[in-house]
Amino acid sequence: MAFMSQETKKKLAPEIKKVLAQYGVKGSISVDNHSSLVVTLKSGEIDFKADTVGSTHYQVNTYWIDDHYVGKARCFLNRLVKAMKGDIWYDKSDAMIDYFNTAYYIDINIGRWNREYEVTS
């Protein structure tokens, strides 16, 4: 069963913040419903609209980063997902038998519902 606690978030936060700082992106880290680790990107040097293949989505599908993003955005998002997983994330799910067992879910939002992501460069 997916479970994310504030303590686990605190353990993962330093690596996540390191990735954000390296790419010049500001964001927040939160826990949603005790099951998801959420990073919301507020502003930064990466222009996600320019580095998106196809339509622009502001909730990143972490399984399709390589297909929907190119360039610096792809590299950043892949490194961010790796930092969000850390060494403790696992996924032993089997959709064929309707069995879901994962450490926790990962959500990345580019902007918020009421405030768009701001490109700073």
C-alpha angles and dihedrals in degrees: 000000000000114000131170121181132189089247092056090047090054090052092051097040099083093058092043091050090048091056092046092051094046091057096038095245126141119212147144131242121216144158120240122203092337089282108073136060106213128195115189114196112215106175142341152133095283115094101211093185091059093046097048124105110217121345122002115250121187097201105067117224099218092203093059103042094117091052099045104036135050137187122003093352092058093048092047095048093047091051090046092053090049090052091047091053096046115169096308103063119104137165118202094162123141113193091186091071096029093249118144121185118157133147093237141320124263122219127181119188123190102210125336133271090261101033127044124223109267121220107217104189 
